[in-house]
Amino acid sequence: MRRMLGVITILMMSQVAGMAQPQQLDLDVPSTTVAATVRIIVKPSRGAVLLYTGDRVIRFPGPSSTRVVPTSSRTVRIELVEGAKSFRVKVLGRIDAINGSKIQSPSR
């Protein structure tokens, strides 16, 4: 019984230690950008990254994923999950608002 409690405690501690807080970063896009095509490279390749932008969460599985990300702000949050240890972000393209104002998404 004592050994089982020790194993359960270690498992719980490793899960808590493995959960990193999301970190903020600014995408390399102008403030008029309404959407960006983003590639994220994840290491190790079995890991994944969650990208938080506004009220959306977009999953980027490893080793490399490309997604179109709507941007309400240049600042996004990134969380490493599923064993990911590091990541690299590259903006491949962007869509800017024509007159510098944000384009409103249609209501669903």
N, C-alpha and C positions, 0 to 999 in steps of 0.2 A: 504494500500500500504506500509506504513511504517513497519507494522508488518511482511508483507511478505518479505521485504528486510532483516529484522532482522533474520528471519528463514533461508533464503538462506545463509546469512553470517555465521551463526552458523554451518550449514551443510558443507559449504566449509571449515571452520576452522577445524571441526572435521575430515574431510577427509584428510586434510594436516597433522594434528597432528598425525593421525593414520598411516601415511606412514613413516616407519622407514628406515633409510639408511642400506644397507647390511653391515654386520659385517664380518671381516675376521677371520678365524681360521685355524689352521694346523691340518690335519688329522693325527692320530697316526699310520702312515705307513712309511716304509723306502723310501728313495728317488728313489729306483729302481722299485717301484710299478707302474704298468700301469693301473690297475683297482682295485677298492675296492668295496666290498659289504657293504653298509652303511644302518643302521636302524636309523630313526629319529622319536622320540616321541614328539608330539606337544601338548601343552596345551594352551587353551582349545581344546577339541577334534574336534571342528568344524573348527579350523584354519588350515593353511597349511604353508609349508616352501618352498621357492625357493632356490635351491643350484646352484651356478654358479661355473663352473669349465672350464677353458679355454674359448672356445666360445659357450659352451653348458649351457642350463638352465634346471634343472631337478626339477619337482614338487613332493613334499612329502606331501600328504594330511594327516590330523590327523585322528584318534589319534596316529597311528603308521604305518609307511611305510618302506619298504625295497626296495632298488634299487641298481643296479650295476652302479658305477660311474667311468667313465674313468678319470684318473688322469695324467695331464701333469705337475702337481706340487702338493706338499703336501698342499699348501695353497688354500683354497676355500672361497667363500663368501656365506653367508647365509642371506636371507631376510625373515622376518616374514610377512605373508599376510593373508587375510581373517579372521582377528580377533585373530590370534595367538599371545600369550603373551610371551611364553617361549618354549624352545626346549631342547632336549638331544640327542646327537649323539653317536652312538656306531658302531665301525667298526667290522663287523662279519667275514670278510675274505678278502683276497687280492690275486692278481696275480702279480708276479714280473717278470721282464724281465730276461731271462736266463743268459745273459752275462753282466748284469748290465746296458745295454743301453736300451733306450726306443724303444718299438716296434711301427713302423709306421702303422697307419691305412691305409687300401687300399683306393685309390681315388674312389669317386663315380661318 
